[in-house]
Amino acid sequence: MASSYRDLVAWKKSMDLVTFVYRATTTFPNDERFGLISQMRRAAVSIPANIAEGFGRRNRPEFQRFIRNSRGSSCELETHIEIGKRLGYLNSSSANQLAAAASEVSRILNGLHASLERRRMIDPSNHQTEQTETPDKTADHERPTTEH
């Protein structure tokens, strides 16, 4: 496993995608500043942010959940790109390049998620990379009582 989320290809590629989205949306009409521009930028930023947050949890199931969230944001972004194209805010070339970049990030996220899932299947007990305290699982009715 990578020592930092910054080492992950998924994070690096999604950061590149954020830059691409920000640059592409600068040509959108001003009246879309709080509409499609904001939606596209938020979806794009959410992808690497979820990767970083999930990685930082140091817990494989949590990391997988955040990777799924990143995939959802990537699909959301692909939809916004199509909307931008249909509204004429993105020319075909820009829309196709953005869509290809978002699709590539989605594929990488799918691979990362599958890799994490395979690790679970190989060693189901190793779902955390950092040990955390577990609460006492003794039910209240099983605890010895002390009478005074």
C-alpha positions as CSV (number, residue, x, y, z in Angstrom):
1,M,0.0,0.0,0.0
2,A,1.2,3.5,-0.7
3,S,2.6,5.5,2.2
4,S,0.5,8.6,1.3
5,Y,-2.6,9.3,-0.7
6,R,-0.3,11.6,-2.8
7,D,1.4,8.4,-4.0
8,L,-1.8,7.0,-5.5
9,V,-2.3,7.3,-9.3
10,A,-6.0,7.8,-8.7
11,W,-5.3,10.9,-6.6
12,K,-2.7,12.3,-9.0
13,K,-4.9,11.8,-12.1
14,S,-7.9,13.2,-10.3
15,M,-5.9,16.3,-9.3
16,D,-5.0,16.8,-12.9
17,L,-8.7,16.5,-13.7
18,V,-9.6,19.2,-11.2
19,T,-7.1,21.6,-13.0
20,F,-8.6,20.7,-16.3
21,V,-12.2,21.3,-15.1
22,Y,-11.3,24.7,-13.6
23,R,-9.6,25.8,-16.8
24,A,-12.4,24.6,-19.0
25,T,-15.1,26.3,-17.0
26,T,-13.5,29.7,-17.2
27,T,-15.1,30.1,-20.6
28,F,-18.6,29.4,-19.3
29,P,-21.1,32.3,-19.1
30,N,-21.1,34.3,-15.9
31,D,-24.7,33.4,-15.2
32,E,-23.5,29.8,-14.7
33,R,-21.1,30.8,-11.9
34,F,-23.4,29.5,-9.2
35,G,-24.9,26.8,-11.5
36,L,-23.0,24.4,-13.8
37,I,-19.6,25.9,-13.1
38,S,-20.0,25.4,-9.4
39,Q,-21.5,21.9,-9.9
40,M,-18.6,20.8,-12.1
41,R,-15.9,22.2,-9.9
42,R,-17.4,20.7,-6.7
43,A,-17.8,17.2,-8.3
44,A,-14.2,17.4,-9.6
45,V,-12.7,18.6,-6.3
46,S,-14.7,15.9,-4.5
47,I,-12.9,13.1,-6.3
48,P,-9.3,13.6,-4.9
49,A,-10.7,15.0,-1.6
50,N,-12.5,11.7,-1.0
51,I,-9.5,9.7,-1.9
52,A,-7.4,11.6,0.6
53,E,-10.0,11.5,3.3
54,G,-10.6,7.8,2.9
55,F,-6.9,7.0,2.9
56,G,-6.4,9.1,6.0
57,R,-9.0,6.9,7.9
58,R,-6.4,4.1,7.9
59,N,-9.3,1.6,7.6
60,R,-9.8,-0.5,4.5
61,P,-13.6,-0.6,4.6
62,E,-13.8,3.2,5.2
63,F,-11.3,3.7,2.4
64,Q,-13.4,1.6,0.0
65,R,-16.5,3.7,1.0
66,F,-14.7,6.9,0.1
67,I,-13.4,5.4,-3.2
68,R,-17.1,4.6,-4.0
69,N,-17.9,8.2,-3.2
70,S,-15.1,9.3,-5.6
71,R,-16.5,7.1,-8.3
72,G,-19.9,8.7,-7.8
73,S,-18.5,12.2,-8.1
74,S,-16.7,11.1,-11.3
75,C,-19.9,9.9,-12.8
76,E,-21.6,13.2,-11.7
77,L,-18.8,15.1,-13.4
78,E,-19.2,13.1,-16.6
79,T,-22.9,14.1,-16.6
80,H,-22.1,17.8,-16.1
81,I,-19.6,17.6,-18.9
82,E,-22.3,16.3,-21.2
83,I,-24.7,19.0,-20.1
84,G,-22.0,21.7,-20.8
85,K,-21.5,20.2,-24.2
86,R,-25.3,20.2,-25.0
87,L,-25.7,23.8,-23.8
88,G,-22.8,24.8,-26.1
89,Y,-20.5,25.9,-23.2
90,L,-17.9,23.2,-24.2
91,N,-16.9,22.5,-27.7
92,S,-16.8,18.9,-28.8
93,S,-13.0,18.7,-28.5
94,S,-12.9,20.0,-24.9
95,A,-15.9,18.0,-23.9
96,N,-14.4,14.8,-25.3
97,Q,-11.0,15.5,-23.6
98,L,-12.7,16.2,-20.2
99,A,-15.0,13.1,-20.6
100,A,-12.0,10.9,-21.4
101,A,-10.0,12.2,-18.4
102,A,-13.0,11.6,-16.1
103,S,-13.5,8.2,-17.6
104,E,-9.9,7.3,-17.0
105,V,-10.1,8.4,-13.4
106,S,-13.3,6.2,-13.0
107,R,-11.4,3.2,-14.4
108,I,-8.5,3.8,-12.0
109,L,-10.9,4.1,-9.1
110,N,-12.6,0.9,-10.1
111,G,-9.2,-0.8,-10.2
112,L,-8.3,0.6,-6.8
113,H,-11.6,-0.5,-5.3
114,A,-11.2,-4.0,-6.8
115,S,-7.6,-4.2,-5.4
116,L,-8.8,-3.3,-1.9
117,E,-11.6,-5.9,-2.2
118,R,-9.1,-8.6,-3.3
119,R,-7.1,-7.8,-0.2
120,R,-10.1,-8.4,1.9
121,M,-10.8,-11.7,0.2
122,I,-7.2,-12.9,0.7
123,D,-7.0,-11.9,4.4
124,P,-10.5,-11.0,5.7
125,S,-9.1,-10.3,9.2
126,N,-6.7,-7.6,7.9
127,H,-9.3,-4.9,7.2
128,Q,-7.5,-2.2,9.2
129,T,-4.0,-0.9,8.7
130,E,-4.0,0.7,12.1
131,Q,-5.2,-1.0,15.2
132,T,-8.0,0.7,17.1
133,E,-9.4,-0.1,20.5
134,T,-12.5,-2.2,20.4
135,P,-15.2,-1.8,23.0
136,D,-15.8,-4.5,25.5
137,K,-18.3,-6.8,23.9
138,T,-19.6,-8.3,27.2
139,A,-23.3,-7.7,27.5
140,D,-24.5,-5.8,30.6
141,H,-26.4,-8.9,31.8
142,E,-23.2,-11.0,31.5
143,R,-21.0,-8.6,33.7
144,P,-20.4,-9.7,37.2
145,T,-22.1,-7.5,39.7
146,T,-20.6,-6.3,42.9
147,E,-22.9,-6.0,45.8
148,H,-22.1,-3.6,48.6
